[in-house]
Amino acid sequence: AVKESSGNLEQMSRILQLTNGRLALLSGDDALTLPVLAIGGTGVISVAANIVPRDVVAMIAAFQAGQHGEAVRWHERLLPLIKALFLETNPIPIKTAMGMLGMIQPDMRLPLCAMSEANQARLHQAIEAYGLFKSAAGTKARGAKAKRKSDT
């Protein structure tokens, strides 16, 4: 397998032609996952899947099942969130997003630094628009309920 992050679909197509199906081509760019699948790629090394794994899988599964309209709908839903996850150098935005969702402590080690306040606001808005804060609150509530139940 090869992770292709050039953003050049012509180059990716050429790789697939030259390897004649002997090489799995994975998108290294979340925003290009669906176009890469359309030219014969097999998946993605995803940043977005750290916070929306089911949605990334749903898009790929829909495409692979021949439900291209459904795959396009997932792609269009994911794009604004993906754009926000690349407002700054990776992995700063994804760690910040995971911190906002209570998944991790978003500590950065040099040479990385905290995301700018303006971009944090944009990222927060994208996460909120996607509905992830509601999901995270529900997950936390279910976890707390399970913990209380296990304490009895």
N, C-alpha and C positions, 0 to 999 in steps of 0.2 A: 504494500500500500504506500501511497505517497500523499502527503498533505500539500495541497497547492494553494498558495496564498497570494499569487501574483495579481489576481483580479483580472487577468487576461483570459477570457473565455476561448479565444482563438488558440492560444498556447495550450490550454487545457484540452481542447478538442484534438490538437495535434498529438499530445501525449497519449491520449486514448487511442488514436489511430495507429500510432507507432507501436504501441504495446499490444494491440489486437486483443483486448480483453484479458490479458495476463496480469494486469496491474489494477488494483482498486485505487481509484482517485477520490480523495476526500477533500471537500472544500475546507479551506482554512479561514474563510470569511463567512460569518453567519449570514450576512445579507445576500450572498451569492449561492446559498445552499440549493434553493430551488432551481436556478438556472444551471448549476453544475449537475444536478440530478437529470435535468432535461437533456444534457449532452452526453450522458452516460456515466456520470460520477455515481458513487455508491453511498455517500454520506457526508458527514461534517465533523471536524474537530471544533466543537462549539464552545463559545464563551457564554452565550445566552442560556444554554442548557444547565448552567449552574443554578439558575433561578427559575427557569421554566422548562424543565426537562421533558415533561409530558407533552408540552405544546410543540417542541422541536421534533420529538418522536412522532407526534400526530401528523405533522406536515410531511415528514419523510414517508410514513406508513401510507398516508393518503396517496401520495405520488406513486409509490410502489404498487398500490392496489389499483392503479389506473383512474383514481378519483382526482383528476387534475384540477378541476374547479375547486374542490375542497382544499387541495394543497395550496392553490393560489390564495384562497381565503386565509389560511393559516399564515402564509408568507406575508400577506398584507397586514395582518394583525400584529405579527412579530416585528415588522420593520421599524416602527417608531421606537420601540423598546431597544432593539438592536442598535439603532442610531445613537441613542442615549448612552449605551454601554461602551461606545467608542468616542465619547466627547474628549477624552484624554487618553494618554498612553495606557494600554493594557498592561497590568491588571488593575490599575487604579480604580476605574469605574465599577468593575464587577465586584471588587472587594468592598467598595463603598456601598453598592447596592445590597450585597449580602449583609453588610452591617446594618443598613436601614431596615432590612427585613428580619433582623434578629438572628441571623444564621451564624454569624461569626463576629469577632471583634475586628474591625477593619484597620488593624495596625499596618503601617507601611514601614518598610526598612529602606534605608538609603540604597540606591539613589532615588527611590520612589518617595513621593511626598503626598500629603493629603490632597484630595481633589479641591479645586477652587470652589468658593462658596457659590458663585454664579452657576457653575456646572453641577454642583450638588443640588441646587434648586431645580435645574432642568431635569436631572436624573430622577429626583423625587417626583416631579410632575409626571414623567413618563411611567414610572412604577405605579403611581396612583391611577393614571389613566388606564393602565393595563388591568387594574384591579388586584394587584398583588398584596397591597396592605390588608385588604379584607381577607384574602387567603391566609396570609401570615398570622393574622389575629385569630382566625379559626383554628389553625394548626396549634398555636400556643394554647388556646382554650382547651382543645381536645387533649393536648399533652398534660396540662394542669389537672384536668378531670381524671385522666388515667392515673396520674401520680397520686391524687387524693384517694382514688379507689384502691390503689396498691398499698397505701398507708394504713388501710383499715383491716 
